[in-house]
């Protein structure tokens, strides 16, 4: 599966959501076995924290996915809307993780340190996964807003010269 294929980069937030679910499922299997074997926490507590963490992660991808799926006037989302969607998602992720920790601490019998370790571990793993995948997908769509060939050296030189002339006039 090519992560950067043209079909996948049309909707990067949706693609990241699919990959995030796949990596989360593999991680639950691997880390869950370790948690139970080492008696760090009960499996049910681990699964509840894992489910809550992936739910928060998917909610954090919603602003970007909504921009991708809702009808657009021009046909493509702008780099600014992608950045705003990402930032909104990070705020959702932060508050959602804090709420998840508070909820788990209130309802689970595990120590606050165990709950904090599980919540923080999932937060770091899922955030890093999301950011790395978005970095691989989003720049392929918005790599350069203005083609380099449009800007010539002559136009840059003439603008620089006119700016230096106007600054010299204001100083005298």
Secondary structure as a PSIPRED ss2 file (coil, helix, strand):
# PSIPRED VFORMAT (PSIPRED V4.0)

   1 X C   1.000  0.000  0.000
   2 X C   1.000  0.000  0.000
   3 X C   1.000  0.000  0.000
   4 X C   1.000  0.000  0.000
   5 X C   1.000  0.000  0.000
   6 X H   0.000  1.000  0.000
   7 X H   0.000  1.000  0.000
   8 X H   0.000  1.000  0.000
   9 X H   0.000  1.000  0.000
  10 X C   1.000  0.000  0.000
  11 X C   1.000  0.000  0.000
  12 X H   0.000  1.000  0.000
  13 X H   0.000  1.000  0.000
  14 X H   0.000  1.000  0.000
  15 X H   0.000  1.000  0.000
  16 X H   0.000  1.000  0.000
  17 X H   0.000  1.000  0.000
  18 X H   0.000  1.000  0.000
  19 X H   0.000  1.000  0.000
  20 X H   0.000  1.000  0.000
  21 X H   0.000  1.000  0.000
  22 X H   0.000  1.000  0.000
  23 X H   0.000  1.000  0.000
  24 X H   0.000  1.000  0.000
  25 X H   0.000  1.000  0.000
  26 X H   0.000  1.000  0.000
  27 X H   0.000  1.000  0.000
  28 X H   0.000  1.000  0.000
  29 X H   0.000  1.000  0.000
  30 X H   0.000  1.000  0.000
  31 X H   0.000  1.000  0.000
  32 X H   0.000  1.000  0.000
  33 X H   0.000  1.000  0.000
  34 X H   0.000  1.000  0.000
  35 X H   0.000  1.000  0.000
  36 X H   0.000  1.000  0.000
  37 X H   0.000  1.000  0.000
  38 X C   1.000  0.000  0.000
  39 X C   1.000  0.000  0.000
  40 X C   1.000  0.000  0.000
  41 X C   1.000  0.000  0.000
  42 X C   1.000  0.000  0.000
  43 X H   0.000  1.000  0.000
  44 X H   0.000  1.000  0.000
  45 X H   0.000  1.000  0.000
  46 X H   0.000  1.000  0.000
  47 X H   0.000  1.000  0.000
  48 X H   0.000  1.000  0.000
  49 X H   0.000  1.000  0.000
  50 X H   0.000  1.000  0.000
  51 X H   0.000  1.000  0.000
  52 X H   0.000  1.000  0.000
  53 X H   0.000  1.000  0.000
  54 X H   0.000  1.000  0.000
  55 X H   0.000  1.000  0.000
  56 X H   0.000  1.000  0.000
  57 X H   0.000  1.000  0.000
  58 X H   0.000  1.000  0.000
  59 X H   0.000  1.000  0.000
  60 X H   0.000  1.000  0.000
  61 X H   0.000  1.000  0.000
  62 X H   0.000  1.000  0.000
  63 X H   0.000  1.000  0.000
  64 X H   0.000  1.000  0.000
  65 X H   0.000  1.000  0.000
  66 X H   0.000  1.000  0.000
  67 X H   0.000  1.000  0.000
  68 X H   0.000  1.000  0.000
  69 X H   0.000  1.000  0.000
  70 X C   1.000  0.000  0.000
  71 X C   1.000  0.000  0.000
  72 X C   1.000  0.000  0.000
  73 X C   1.000  0.000  0.000
  74 X C   1.000  0.000  0.000
  75 X C   1.000  0.000  0.000
  76 X C   1.000  0.000  0.000
  77 X C   1.000  0.000  0.000
  78 X C   1.000  0.000  0.000
  79 X H   0.000  1.000  0.000
  80 X H   0.000  1.000  0.000
  81 X H   0.000  1.000  0.000
  82 X H   0.000  1.000  0.000
  83 X H   0.000  1.000  0.000
  84 X H   0.000  1.000  0.000
  85 X H   0.000  1.000  0.000
  86 X H   0.000  1.000  0.000
  87 X H   0.000  1.000  0.000
  88 X H   0.000  1.000  0.000
  89 X H   0.000  1.000  0.000
  90 X H   0.000  1.000  0.000
  91 X H   0.000  1.000  0.000
  92 X H   0.000  1.000  0.000
  93 X H   0.000  1.000  0.000
  94 X H   0.000  1.000  0.000
  95 X H   0.000  1.000  0.000
  96 X H   0.000  1.000  0.000
  97 X H   0.000  1.000  0.000
  98 X H   0.000  1.000  0.000
  99 X H   0.000  1.000  0.000
 100 X H   0.000  1.000  0.000
 101 X H   0.000  1.000  0.000
 102 X H   0.000  1.000  0.000
 103 X H   0.000  1.000  0.000
 104 X H   0.000  1.000  0.000
 105 X H   0.000  1.000  0.000
 106 X H   0.000  1.000  0.000
 107 X H   0.000  1.000  0.000
 108 X C   1.000  0.000  0.000
 109 X C   1.000  0.000  0.000
 110 X C   1.000  0.000  0.000
 111 X C   1.000  0.000  0.000
 112 X H   0.000  1.000  0.000
 113 X H   0.000  1.000  0.000
 114 X H   0.000  1.000  0.000
 115 X H   0.000  1.000  0.000
 116 X H   0.000  1.000  0.000
 117 X H   0.000  1.000  0.000
 118 X H   0.000  1.000  0.000
 119 X H   0.000  1.000  0.000
 120 X H   0.000  1.000  0.000
 121 X H   0.000  1.000  0.000
 122 X H   0.000  1.000  0.000
 123 X H   0.000  1.000  0.000
 124 X H   0.000  1.000  0.000
 125 X H   0.000  1.000  0.000
 126 X H   0.000  1.000  0.000
 127 X H   0.000  1.000  0.000
 128 X H   0.000  1.000  0.000
 129 X H   0.000  1.000  0.000
 130 X H   0.000  1.000  0.000
 131 X H   0.000  1.000  0.000
 132 X H   0.000  1.000  0.000
 133 X H   0.000  1.000  0.000
 134 X H   0.000  1.000  0.000
 135 X H   0.000  1.000  0.000
 136 X H   0.000  1.000  0.000
 137 X H   0.000  1.000  0.000
 138 X H   0.000  1.000  0.000
 139 X H   0.000  1.000  0.000
 140 X H   0.000  1.000  0.000
 141 X H   0.000  1.000  0.000
 142 X C   1.000  0.000  0.000
 143 X C   1.000  0.000  0.000
 144 X C   1.000  0.000  0.000
 145 X C   1.000  0.000  0.000
 146 X C   1.000  0.000  0.000
 147 X C   1.000  0.000  0.000
 148 X H   0.000  1.000  0.000
 149 X H   0.000  1.000  0.000
 150 X H   0.000  1.000  0.000
 151 X C   1.000  0.000  0.000
 152 X C   1.000  0.000  0.000
 153 X H   0.000  1.000  0.000
 154 X H   0.000  1.000  0.000
 155 X H   0.000  1.000  0.000
 156 X H   0.000  1.000  0.000
 157 X H   0.000  1.000  0.000
 158 X H   0.000  1.000  0.000
 159 X H   0.000  1.000  0.000
 160 X H   0.000  1.000  0.000
 161 X H   0.000  1.000  0.000
 162 X H   0.000  1.000  0.000
 163 X H   0.000  1.000  0.000
 164 X H   0.000  1.000  0.000
 165 X H   0.000  1.000  0.000
 166 X H   0.000  1.000  0.000
 167 X H   0.000  1.000  0.000
 168 X H   0.000  1.000  0.000
 169 X H   0.000  1.000  0.000
 170 X H   0.000  1.000  0.000
 171 X H   0.000  1.000  0.000
 172 X C   1.000  0.000  0.000
